């Protein structure tokens, strides 16, 4: 795991945030005492928005299933926890961060007040950050091993699907369900050639190599086997089975950070030949290596269907200035979803596919495809999100799931604040979308309540029920 940079005592995990904080402090110095003046008004509640009152009560009172997030271990392990993401988006070259990720997000003071009782206005200087950290530390000391569960309680989240390399004390079932990573299994050979594609991938592929080494060690191997048949039977399938036995409910692919979604459908003979030709050699031919990855992706997806594991796919413009947005268009996955051999596998398009929100919505026609709202609920306003959400709910309401993508973006916006803000935005967007449908006579009030509960928890509860 790369070391996080530090600026005037503040650890910022997003590269552009480091630059932004420094400029902010130079332009607007503010004393700790002055920060208590001119506090921004509290964020509106559903009852103060144009949301049907009975529907608002349903949405606010439903304990949600958060389909996608990255919780950090509670103390004492939290300070050294590196497993909250297989490809953490820190220390990359600067990108243009979404406004919601920046240090002046106007929702941050409301999150600090709600979570820590820490009332302050923006901007937050170095002294204010110390006081924020102290307020957070007091809650951690009070809650101890129950701290992560306490965070969920503040957002009325009953269960969070934890996208993590490994789980640990304080992040356990039933409040947290595990979603490990499968990308490392797609790249069994020397990846130095792939790493040269962009500076971001130069950081990502060594992380995948280390994770693959962990998976090999877990099945009693130090190197990949000599044949594809052995790699599948001794590495890939046992790894998935171990993760299922360890409590996993799905497998996560961050593959859009590493290559595009243009997965072909090679024959086993092609894959066998390519594997045999390049195993143990350096820098495999890129075109042939891609064919092997394509085969492995479909094999893993098929095994997930057999094991009752859903397949989660990052389908949103991702972090980093070199992310290939065009290659993350979910329409590229349509041949995979149309593969009759994969109809037992349930696919979830994480983050609603933005900017391809209509493309993602159209793919819900596939009987085994779902999507969630995670990260969209942090990055976009409730009003903006409600428009896309309404379109999805008007067409495939039983295929849409709530999510936050709570993530430790910076010292000012940890996984706790991002979870709290995204949760609030998501519930508000849901209320606005369903109220519009209700007022336009598209659905009854009872139907609106049922859809709200489906989005918030019932669809996910059914999707992840034990199928083995």
C-alpha positions in Angstrom: 0.0 0.0 0.0 1.4 3.4 -1.0 2.1 6.0 1.7 -0.4 8.8 1.9 1.0 12.3 1.4 0.6 14.9 4.2 0.1 18.6 4.0 0.0 20.8 7.1 -0.9 17.8 9.2 -3.7 16.6 6.9 -3.6 13.3 5.2 -5.3 13.5 1.8 -5.9 10.2 0.0 -7.0 11.9 -3.3 -4.1 13.6 -5.1 -6.0 16.6 -6.3 -7.3 17.2 -2.8 -3.8 17.7 -1.5 -3.3 20.6 -3.9 -6.8 22.0 -3.2 -6.4 22.0 0.6 -3.1 24.0 0.3 -4.6 26.7 -1.9 -7.7 26.9 0.3 -5.6 27.4 3.4 -3.5 30.1 1.7 -6.5 31.9 0.4 -8.8 31.7 3.4 -7.0 31.3 6.8 -9.4 31.1 9.6 -8.9 30.7 13.3 -10.4 27.9 15.4 -12.5 30.4 17.3 -13.9 32.0 14.1 -14.9 28.7 12.7 -17.9 28.6 15.1 -19.3 31.8 13.5 -21.7 31.9 10.6 -22.3 28.2 10.6 -24.2 26.9 7.5 -27.8 25.9 8.0 -28.5 22.2 8.6 -29.3 20.1 5.5 -33.0 19.7 4.8 -34.8 16.6 6.0 -37.2 14.7 3.8 -40.1 16.3 5.6 -38.9 19.8 4.3 -38.5 18.6 0.7 -41.3 18.2 -1.9 -41.6 14.5 -0.9 -44.9 12.8 0.0 -45.1 12.8 3.8 -46.1 9.1 4.2 -43.5 8.1 1.6 -40.9 10.1 3.5 -41.6 8.3 6.7 -41.1 4.9 4.9 -37.8 6.0 3.4 -36.4 7.5 6.6 -37.4 4.5 8.7 -36.2 1.7 6.5 -32.9 0.2 7.6 -31.1 -0.1 4.3 -28.8 -2.6 2.8 -25.8 -0.7 1.4 -24.8 -2.6 -1.7 -21.3 -1.2 -2.0 -18.9 0.5 0.4 -15.3 0.3 1.7 -15.5 0.4 5.5 -12.2 0.6 7.5 -11.5 -1.6 10.5 -12.3 0.0 13.9 -9.5 0.7 16.4 -6.9 -0.4 17.1 -6.4 -1.9 13.6 -7.9 1.0 11.7 -4.8 3.1 11.5 -2.9 0.4 9.8 -5.7 -1.1 7.7 -4.7 -1.3 4.1 -7.3 -3.8 2.9 -10.3 -1.5 2.3 -9.6 -1.5 -1.4 -7.5 -3.7 -3.8 -6.7 -0.6 -5.9 -6.9 2.4 -3.6 -7.0 5.6 -5.6 -4.4 7.6 -3.7 -1.1 9.1 -4.7 -1.9 9.1 -8.4 -1.1 12.0 -10.7 -3.6 14.9 -10.2 -7.0 14.6 -11.7 -9.9 17.0 -11.7 -11.8 15.7 -8.7 -15.7 15.8 -8.6 -16.9 18.8 -6.6 -18.4 16.5 -4.0 -15.0 15.0 -3.2 -13.4 18.4 -2.5 -12.6 20.1 0.7 -15.4 22.7 0.3 -18.3 20.2 -0.1 -21.0 22.1 1.8 -22.5 18.9 3.2 -19.4 18.1 5.2 -20.2 20.4 8.2 -23.6 18.7 8.5 -21.9 15.3 8.5 -19.4 16.4 11.1 -22.1 17.7 13.3 -24.3 14.6 13.0 -21.5 12.1 13.5 -19.2 13.8 16.0 -21.2 16.7 17.4 -18.5 18.9 15.8 -20.0 22.1 14.6 -17.8 24.1 12.3 -18.0 26.1 9.1 -15.8 25.8 6.0 -13.0 26.1 5.2 -11.3 23.9 7.8 -7.8 24.9 8.8 -5.1 22.7 10.3 -6.2 23.5 13.8 -9.8 22.7 12.9 -8.7 19.4 11.5 -7.0 18.5 14.7 -10.2 19.2 16.6 -12.2 17.2 14.1 -9.8 14.2 14.6 -10.1 14.6 18.3 -13.9 14.5 18.2 -13.8 11.4 15.9 -11.3 9.8 18.3 -13.6 10.3 21.3 -16.3 8.4 19.5 -13.9 5.6 18.5 -12.7 5.3 22.1 -16.3 5.1 23.3 -17.6 2.6 20.7 -14.4 0.4 20.5 -15.0 -2.7 18.4 -18.6 -1.6 17.8 -17.4 1.6 16.1 -18.1 0.5 12.5 -21.6 -0.7 13.5 -22.2 2.6 15.2 -21.4 4.4 11.9 -24.0 2.3 10.1 -26.5 3.1 12.8 -26.1 6.9 12.2 -27.2 6.3 8.6 -30.0 3.8 9.3 -28.0 1.2 7.4 -28.7 -2.3 8.6 -26.2 -4.2 6.5 -23.2 -3.0 4.5 -21.6 -5.0 1.7 -17.9 -4.4 2.5 -15.6 -4.4 -0.6 -12.4 -5.4 1.1 -9.4 -7.7 0.4 -10.1 -9.2 3.8 -12.4 -8.7 6.7 -11.5 -8.3 10.4 -12.6 -7.7 13.9 -15.5 -5.1 14.1 -16.4 -5.6 10.4 -18.2 -8.9 10.6 -21.5 -10.5 9.7 -24.4 -9.9 10.0 -23.9 -6.1 9.8 -21.1 -6.4 7.2 -21.1 -8.9 4.3 -17.9 -9.6 2.4 -17.2 -8.7 -1.3 -13.6 -9.7 -2.2 -11.8 -8.9 -5.4 -11.3 -11.2 -8.4 -9.2 -9.1 -10.8 -5.9 -10.5 -9.7 -7.0 -13.9 -11.1 -7.4 -12.4 -14.6 -3.7 -11.5 -14.9 -1.6 -14.6 -14.0 1.5 -13.7 -16.0 4.2 -11.0 -16.0 2.3 -7.7 -16.1 5.1 -5.2 -16.6 4.1 -4.6 -20.1 0.5 -3.7 -19.1 1.8 -1.5 -16.3 3.6 0.7 -18.8 0.3 1.8 -20.4 -0.3 4.7 -18.0 1.2 6.0 -14.8 -1.9 4.9 -12.9 -1.6 1.3 -14.1 2.1 1.4 -13.2 0.8 1.7 -9.6 -2.1 -0.7 -9.9 -0.6 -3.8 -11.5 2.1 -4.3 -8.7 -0.8 -4.3 -6.3 -2.6 -6.9 -8.3 0.6 -9.0 -8.4 0.8 -8.9 -4.6 -2.8 -9.8 -4.2 -2.4 -12.8 -6.7 0.6 -13.9 -4.5 -1.7 -13.9 -1.5 -4.3 -16.0 -3.3 -1.6 -18.4 -4.4 -0.2 -18.7 -0.9 -3.7 -19.4 0.4 -4.0 -22.4 -1.9 -0.5 -23.7 -1.0 1.3 -22.5 -4.1 4.1 -20.0 -4.7 3.8 -19.7 -8.5 1.1 -20.2 -11.1 0.8 -23.8 -12.3 2.2 -25.0 -15.7 -1.1 -25.5 -17.4 -4.4 -23.6 -17.7 -6.2 -26.7 -16.4 -4.2 -26.7 -13.2 -4.5 -22.9 -12.9 -8.3 -23.2 -13.0 -8.6 -26.2 -10.8 -5.8 -25.4 -8.2 -6.0 -21.6 -8.1 -9.1 -19.9 -9.5 -11.9 -22.3 -8.3 -10.3 -22.9 -4.9 -9.9 -19.2 -4.3 -13.5 -18.5 -5.1 -14.6 -21.5 -3.0 -12.5 -20.3 0.0 -13.9 -16.8 -0.3 -17.5 -18.2 -0.4 -16.7 -20.3 2.7 -15.3 -17.2 4.3 -18.6 -15.4 4.0 -18.4 -13.7 0.6 -21.7 -12.9 -1.1 -20.2 -11.5 -4.3 -16.9 -11.1 -6.2 -15.8 -7.5 -7.2 -14.1 -6.6 -10.5 -12.3 -3.3 -10.7 -11.2 -4.4 -14.1 -12.2 -1.1 -15.7 -9.2 0.5 -14.1 -6.9 -2.1 -15.8 -8.5 -2.7 -19.2 -11.8 -2.2 -21.1 -15.0 -4.3 -20.9 -14.5 -5.7 -24.4 -14.5 -9.3 -23.4 -14.5 -11.7 -26.3 -15.6 -15.4 -26.0 -12.5 -17.5 -26.8 -12.5 -21.3 -27.0 -10.9 -23.4 -24.3 -8.4 -24.6 -26.9 -7.3 -21.0 -27.6 -6.9 -20.2 -23.9 -4.9 -23.5 -23.3 -2.5 -22.7 -26.2 -1.9 -19.1 -25.0 -1.4 -20.1 -21.4 1.1 -22.9 -22.4 2.9 -20.5 -24.7 3.5 -17.7 -22.1 3.5 -19.3 -18.7 6.9 -18.6 -17.0 7.9 -16.1 -19.7 8.2 -12.3 -19.4 6.0 -9.7 -21.1 3.4 -11.8 -22.9 2.1 -10.6 -26.2 -0.6 -8.1 -25.3 -3.2 -9.3 -27.9 -2.8 -13.0 -26.8 -2.8 -12.1 -23.2 -6.1 -10.2 -23.6 -7.6 -13.4 -25.1 -6.6 -15.3 -22.0 -8.1 -12.6 -19.8 -11.3 -12.8 -21.7 -11.5 -16.5 -21.2 -10.7 -16.2 -17.5 -13.3 -13.5 -16.9 -16.1 -15.7 -18.3 -14.8 -18.7 -16.4 -14.8 -16.8 -13.1 -18.3 -15.4 -13.9 -19.5 -19.0 -14.6 -18.0 -20.3 -11.4 -19.6 -17.4 -9.4 -23.0 -18.5 -10.8 -22.3 -22.1 -9.7 -21.3 -21.0 -6.2 -24.2 -18.5 -5.8 -21.9 -15.5 -5.8 -23.0 -12.3 -7.6 -20.5 -10.5 -9.8 -20.0 -6.8 -9.1 -18.5 -4.6 -11.8 -17.2 -1.0 -11.4 -19.1 0.8 -14.2 -18.5 4.5 -13.6 -15.8 6.9 -14.7 -13.2 6.1 -12.1 -10.5 7.9 -10.1 -7.4 9.0 -11.8 -6.7 11.2 -14.8 -5.9 8.2 -17.0 -9.0 6.1 -16.4 -10.4 4.9 -19.7 -14.0 6.1 -19.6 -15.0 4.8 -23.0 -13.8 1.3 -22.1 -16.1 1.3 -19.1 -19.3 1.7 -21.1 -21.5 -1.1 -19.7 -22.9 -1.7 -23.2 -19.6 -3.4 -24.0 -20.7 -6.1 -21.5 -23.9 -7.0 -23.4 -22.3 -10.1 -25.0 -21.4 -11.4 -21.5 -24.9 -10.8 -20.2 -26.3 -12.5 -23.4 -24.1 -15.6 -22.9 -26.5 -18.5 -22.1 -23.8 -20.2 -20.1 -23.8 -17.2 -17.7 -27.5 -16.8 -17.1 -27.1 -18.3 -13.6 -24.7 -15.6 -12.7 -26.1 -12.3 -11.3 -24.3 -9.2 -12.4 -24.5 -5.9 -10.6 -23.5 -2.6 -12.4 -22.0 -0.6 -9.5 -22.4 3.2 -9.5 -25.2 3.2 -12.0 -22.8 3.3 -15.0 -22.3 7.1 -15.0 -21.9 8.7 -17.5 -23.7 5.9 -19.3 -26.8 6.0 -17.1 -29.3 5.3 -19.8 -27.1 2.5 -21.2 -26.9 0.9 -17.8 -30.7 1.3 -17.4 -31.3 -0.4 -20.7 -29.2 -3.4 -19.7 -31.6 -4.1 -16.8 -33.7 -5.8 -19.4 -31.4 -8.7 -19.0 -32.8 -11.1 -16.4 -29.6 -11.4 -14.5 -28.5 -7.7 -14.5 -29.0 -5.2 -11.6 -27.5 -1.8 -10.8 -26.9 0.2 -7.6 -26.7 3.9 -6.8 -23.3 3.8 -4.9 -20.9 6.7 -5.5 -23.6 8.5 -7.6 -25.2 9.2 -4.2 -22.0 11.0 -3.1 -21.1 12.7 -6.4 -24.4 14.1 -7.5 -27.2 16.1 -5.9 -30.5 14.4 -5.0 -32.3 16.4 -7.6 -29.9 15.3 -10.4 -29.8 11.7 -9.2 -33.6 11.6 -8.9 -34.0 12.1 -12.7 -32.0 9.0 -13.5 -33.5 7.1 -10.7 -37.0 7.9 -11.8 -36.3 6.6 -15.3 -34.9 3.3 -13.9 -37.8 2.9 -11.5 -40.3 3.6 -14.3 -38.9 0.7 -16.3 -37.2 -1.9 -14.0 -38.0 -1.0 -10.4 -37.1 -4.4 -9.1 -33.5 -4.2 -10.4 -32.3 -1.0 -8.6 -30.4 -1.1 -5.3 -29.3 1.5 -2.8 -25.6 2.1 -2.1 -23.1 4.7 -0.8 -19.6 3.7 -1.8 -18.5 5.0 1.6 -14.7 5.4 1.2 -11.8 7.1 3.1 -11.3 9.9 0.7 -9.4 12.2 3.0 -8.9 13.0 6.7 -11.8 15.4 6.4 -14.0 13.0 4.5 -13.5 9.5 5.8 -15.6 6.5 5.0 -17.9 7.6 7.9 -18.6 11.1 6.3 -18.9 9.8 2.8 -21.3 7.1 3.9 -23.4 9.6 5.9 -23.6 12.1 3.0 -24.3 9.5 0.3 -26.9 7.8 2.4 -28.7 11.1 2.9 -28.5 12.1 -0.8 -29.7 8.6 -1.9 -32.8 8.7 0.3 -33.7 12.2 -0.8 -33.3 11.3 -4.4 -35.5 8.2 -3.9 -38.1 10.3 -2.3 -38.1 12.9 -5.0 -38.3 10.3 -7.8 -41.1 8.3 -6.3 -43.1 11.4 -5.3 -42.9 12.6 -8.9 -44.2 9.3 -10.1 -46.9 9.4 -7.5 -48.1 12.9 -8.3 -48.1 12.1 -12.0 -50.5 9.1 -11.4 -47.9 6.5 -12.5 -48.1 4.6 -9.2 -50.2 4.4 -6.1 -48.9 5.4 -2.7 -48.8 1.8 -1.6 -46.8 0.9 -4.7 -44.4 3.9 -4.1 -43.8 2.5 -0.5 -43.1 -1.0 -1.8 -40.6 0.3 -4.5 -38.9 2.4 -1.8 -38.4 -0.6 0.4 -37.3 -2.7 -2.6 -34.6 -0.2 -3.5 -33.4 0.3 0.1 -33.2 -3.3 1.1 -35.6 -6.0 -0.3 -34.1 -6.4 -3.7 -30.6 -6.8 -2.2 -31.9 -9.2 0.5 -33.3 -11.5 -2.2 -30.3 -11.2 -4.4 -27.8 -12.2 -1.7 -29.8 -14.9 0.0 -27.8 -18.0 0.5 -28.1 -20.0 -2.8 -26.0 -22.9 -1.8 
